[in-house]
Amino acid sequence: MITMNQEPAKAAINAYFSSEAAEMYCILGGGALLAVCAALLWVIFSDRFSTALAVTLLVVALLLAGTGLSLLIRDGQNRQALVATLAGDNPIVIEHTLATEKARMQQVANNYQNLRYTFAVFALIGALLIAFTHHPTTHAIAVGLLIFATAGVVIDRYSEARALVYLQDLQRQP
């Protein structure tokens, strides 16, 4: 029979998913702030730029909220399943579950570079729209793209660092 100390794995899982949840709440808060800004722009100002910016900020807020909520739900389910498996007494199932989680996290870690490329493209499009157009609506869309790209880079900077620590913790498991 295989025996293993499951406490380090449980600690790594709980630390990772707790930090993930905290970041998702920050993302939801940021989305709410953008929605409030959009509402204020819509109500207080009546020019084309402000109206278009309000709509653009609302779209970014909805994207952030959708991301935050979906990850909170998915991560909560993942955490519960992992912790429940580790609480079991079947070492083969535990080892298989940890191996599956390691593979999942390796894929997550591998995706961050592609996300950086994606956010760089959004930022570049935003910058080009500002540089080469003069229409208020286009500038508002450009600002939204820049805000989205900036938020994505900041969010993923923390997410990637956390994912790499978690992956290292998982790789230390037998």
C-alpha positions as a Markdown table, in Angstrom:
| # | Residue | x | y | z |
|---|---|---|---|---|
| 1 | Met | 0.0 | 0.0 | 0.0 |
| 2 | Ile | 1.3 | 3.5 | -0.9 |
| 3 | Thr | 1.3 | 6.0 | 1.9 |
| 4 | Met | 1.9 | 9.7 | 1.5 |
| 5 | Asn | 1.6 | 12.9 | 3.5 |
| 6 | Gln | -1.3 | 14.8 | 2.0 |
| 7 | Glu | -1.0 | 17.8 | 4.2 |
| 8 | Pro | 1.5 | 19.7 | 1.9 |
| 9 | Ala | -0.8 | 19.1 | -1.1 |
| 10 | Lys | -3.8 | 20.3 | 0.9 |
| 11 | Ala | -1.9 | 23.4 | 2.0 |
| 12 | Ala | -0.8 | 24.2 | -1.6 |
| 13 | Ile | -4.4 | 23.7 | -2.9 |
| 14 | Asn | -5.9 | 25.8 | -0.2 |
| 15 | Ala | -3.3 | 28.6 | -0.6 |
| 16 | Tyr | -3.7 | 28.7 | -4.4 |
| 17 | Phe | -7.5 | 28.7 | -4.5 |
| 18 | Ser | -7.8 | 31.1 | -1.6 |
| 19 | Ser | -5.6 | 33.6 | -3.4 |
| 20 | Glu | -7.4 | 33.0 | -6.7 |
| 21 | Ala | -10.7 | 33.8 | -5.0 |
| 22 | Ala | -9.3 | 37.0 | -3.5 |
| 23 | Glu | -8.1 | 38.1 | -7.0 |
| 24 | Met | -11.5 | 37.3 | -8.5 |
| 25 | Tyr | -13.2 | 39.5 | -5.9 |
| 26 | Cys | -10.7 | 42.3 | -6.8 |
| 27 | Ile | -11.6 | 41.8 | -10.5 |
| 28 | Leu | -15.3 | 42.0 | -9.6 |
| 29 | Gly | -14.6 | 45.1 | -7.6 |
| 30 | Gly | -12.7 | 46.6 | -10.5 |
| 31 | Gly | -15.6 | 45.7 | -12.9 |
| 32 | Ala | -18.0 | 47.4 | -10.5 |
| 33 | Leu | -15.9 | 50.5 | -10.4 |
| 34 | Leu | -15.8 | 50.7 | -14.2 |
| 35 | Ala | -19.6 | 50.2 | -14.3 |
| 36 | Val | -20.0 | 53.1 | -11.9 |
| 37 | Cys | -17.7 | 55.3 | -14.0 |
| 38 | Ala | -19.7 | 54.3 | -17.1 |
| 39 | Ala | -22.9 | 55.3 | -15.4 |
| 40 | Leu | -21.5 | 58.7 | -14.3 |
| 41 | Leu | -20.2 | 59.4 | -17.8 |
| 42 | Trp | -23.6 | 58.5 | -19.2 |
| 43 | Val | -25.5 | 60.6 | -16.8 |
| 44 | Ile | -23.3 | 63.7 | -16.4 |
| 45 | Phe | -21.8 | 64.2 | -19.8 |
| 46 | Ser | -23.6 | 64.2 | -23.2 |
| 47 | Asp | -20.8 | 64.5 | -25.7 |
| 48 | Arg | -20.0 | 61.7 | -28.1 |
| 49 | Phe | -16.7 | 60.7 | -26.5 |
| 50 | Ser | -18.3 | 60.4 | -23.0 |
| 51 | Thr | -21.2 | 58.4 | -24.3 |
| 52 | Ala | -19.0 | 56.0 | -26.3 |
| 53 | Leu | -16.6 | 55.7 | -23.4 |
| 54 | Ala | -19.5 | 54.9 | -21.1 |
| 55 | Val | -20.6 | 52.1 | -23.4 |
| 56 | Thr | -17.0 | 50.9 | -23.8 |
| 57 | Leu | -16.3 | 50.9 | -20.1 |
| 58 | Leu | -19.5 | 49.0 | -19.5 |
| 59 | Val | -18.4 | 46.3 | -22.0 |
| 60 | Val | -15.0 | 46.0 | -20.2 |
| 61 | Ala | -16.8 | 45.8 | -16.8 |
| 62 | Leu | -19.0 | 43.0 | -18.1 |
| 63 | Leu | -16.0 | 41.1 | -19.5 |
| 64 | Leu | -14.2 | 41.4 | -16.2 |
| 65 | Ala | -17.3 | 40.4 | -14.2 |
| 66 | Gly | -18.0 | 37.4 | -16.4 |
| 67 | Thr | -14.4 | 36.3 | -16.1 |
| 68 | Gly | -14.3 | 36.8 | -12.3 |
| 69 | Leu | -17.6 | 35.0 | -11.7 |
| 70 | Ser | -16.9 | 32.1 | -14.0 |
| 71 | Leu | -13.5 | 31.6 | -12.4 |
| 72 | Leu | -14.9 | 31.8 | -8.9 |
| 73 | Ile | -17.4 | 29.1 | -9.7 |
| 74 | Arg | -15.0 | 26.9 | -11.5 |
| 75 | Asp | -12.2 | 27.3 | -9.0 |
| 76 | Gly | -14.6 | 26.6 | -6.1 |
| 77 | Gln | -15.7 | 23.3 | -7.7 |
| 78 | Asn | -12.1 | 22.4 | -8.5 |
| 79 | Arg | -10.9 | 23.1 | -4.9 |
| 80 | Gln | -13.8 | 21.1 | -3.4 |
| 81 | Ala | -13.1 | 18.1 | -5.6 |
| 82 | Leu | -9.3 | 18.2 | -4.9 |
| 83 | Val | -9.7 | 18.6 | -1.2 |
| 84 | Ala | -12.4 | 15.8 | -1.1 |
| 85 | Thr | -10.1 | 13.5 | -3.0 |
| 86 | Leu | -7.2 | 14.2 | -0.7 |
| 87 | Ala | -9.4 | 13.4 | 2.3 |
| 88 | Gly | -10.1 | 10.0 | 0.9 |
| 89 | Asp | -8.1 | 6.9 | 1.7 |
| 90 | Asn | -7.3 | 5.6 | -1.8 |
| 91 | Pro | -3.7 | 6.5 | -2.6 |
| 92 | Ile | -4.0 | 5.6 | -6.3 |
| 93 | Val | -6.9 | 8.0 | -6.8 |
| 94 | Ile | -5.0 | 10.7 | -4.9 |
| 95 | Glu | -1.9 | 10.2 | -7.0 |
| 96 | His | -4.0 | 10.3 | -10.2 |
| 97 | Thr | -5.8 | 13.4 | -9.1 |
| 98 | Leu | -2.6 | 15.2 | -8.2 |
| 99 | Ala | -1.1 | 14.2 | -11.6 |
| 100 | Thr | -4.1 | 15.5 | -13.4 |
| 101 | Glu | -3.9 | 18.8 | -11.5 |
| 102 | Lys | -0.2 | 19.1 | -12.3 |
| 103 | Ala | -0.9 | 18.6 | -16.0 |
| 104 | Arg | -3.8 | 21.2 | -15.8 |
| 105 | Met | -1.6 | 23.7 | -14.1 |
| 106 | Gln | 1.2 | 23.2 | -16.5 |
| 107 | Gln | -1.2 | 24.0 | -19.4 |
| 108 | Val | -2.4 | 27.1 | -17.5 |
| 109 | Ala | 1.2 | 28.2 | -17.0 |
| 110 | Asn | 2.0 | 27.6 | -20.7 |
| 111 | Asn | -1.0 | 29.8 | -21.7 |
| 112 | Tyr | 0.3 | 33.1 | -20.1 |
| 113 | Gln | 2.6 | 34.0 | -22.9 |
| 114 | Asn | -0.3 | 33.8 | -25.4 |
| 115 | Leu | -2.4 | 36.0 | -23.1 |
| 116 | Arg | 0.4 | 38.6 | -23.0 |
| 117 | Tyr | 0.5 | 38.5 | -26.8 |
| 118 | Thr | -3.3 | 39.0 | -26.9 |
| 119 | Phe | -3.2 | 41.9 | -24.5 |
| 120 | Ala | -0.4 | 43.5 | -26.4 |
| 121 | Val | -2.5 | 43.3 | -29.6 |
| 122 | Phe | -5.4 | 45.0 | -27.9 |
| 123 | Ala | -3.1 | 47.7 | -26.6 |
| 124 | Leu | -1.5 | 48.2 | -30.0 |
| 125 | Ile | -4.9 | 48.5 | -31.7 |
| 126 | Gly | -5.9 | 51.1 | -29.0 |
| 127 | Ala | -2.7 | 53.1 | -29.5 |
| 128 | Leu | -3.0 | 53.0 | -33.3 |
| 129 | Leu | -6.7 | 54.2 | -33.1 |
| 130 | Ile | -5.6 | 57.1 | -30.9 |
| 131 | Ala | -2.7 | 58.0 | -33.1 |
| 132 | Phe | -4.3 | 57.7 | -36.5 |
| 133 | Thr | -8.0 | 58.6 | -36.0 |
| 134 | His | -9.7 | 61.8 | -34.8 |
| 135 | His | -13.2 | 60.6 | -34.2 |
| 136 | Pro | -14.5 | 60.7 | -30.5 |
| 137 | Thr | -16.2 | 57.3 | -30.7 |
| 138 | Thr | -13.0 | 55.7 | -32.1 |
| 139 | His | -10.9 | 57.3 | -29.3 |
| 140 | Ala | -13.4 | 56.1 | -26.7 |
| 141 | Ile | -13.1 | 52.5 | -28.1 |
| 142 | Ala | -9.3 | 52.9 | -28.0 |
| 143 | Val | -9.4 | 53.9 | -24.4 |
| 144 | Gly | -11.5 | 50.9 | -23.6 |
| 145 | Leu | -9.1 | 48.6 | -25.4 |
| 146 | Leu | -6.2 | 50.1 | -23.5 |
| 147 | Ile | -8.0 | 49.7 | -20.1 |
| 148 | Phe | -8.9 | 46.1 | -21.0 |
| 149 | Ala | -5.3 | 45.4 | -22.0 |
| 150 | Thr | -3.9 | 47.0 | -18.9 |
| 151 | Ala | -6.3 | 45.2 | -16.6 |
| 152 | Gly | -5.5 | 41.9 | -18.3 |
| 153 | Val | -1.7 | 42.3 | -18.0 |
| 154 | Val | -2.0 | 43.3 | -14.3 |
| 155 | Ile | -4.5 | 40.4 | -13.5 |
| 156 | Asp | -2.4 | 37.9 | -15.3 |
| 157 | Arg | 0.9 | 39.1 | -13.7 |
| 158 | Tyr | -0.5 | 38.1 | -10.3 |
| 159 | Ser | -2.2 | 35.0 | -11.6 |
| 160 | Glu | 0.9 | 33.7 | -13.4 |
| 161 | Ala | 3.1 | 34.2 | -10.3 |
| 162 | Arg | 0.5 | 32.3 | -8.2 |
| 163 | Ala | 0.1 | 29.5 | -10.7 |
| 164 | Leu | 3.9 | 28.9 | -10.9 |
| 165 | Val | 4.2 | 28.7 | -7.2 |
| 166 | Tyr | 1.3 | 26.3 | -7.0 |
| 167 | Leu | 2.7 | 24.2 | -9.9 |
| 168 | Gln | 6.0 | 24.0 | -8.1 |
| 169 | Asp | 4.2 | 22.9 | -4.9 |
| 170 | Leu | 2.4 | 20.2 | -6.8 |
| 171 | Gln | 5.6 | 19.0 | -8.5 |
| 172 | Arg | 7.1 | 18.4 | -5.1 |
| 173 | Gln | 4.4 | 15.9 | -4.3 |
| 174 | Pro | 5.2 | 12.2 | -4.9 |
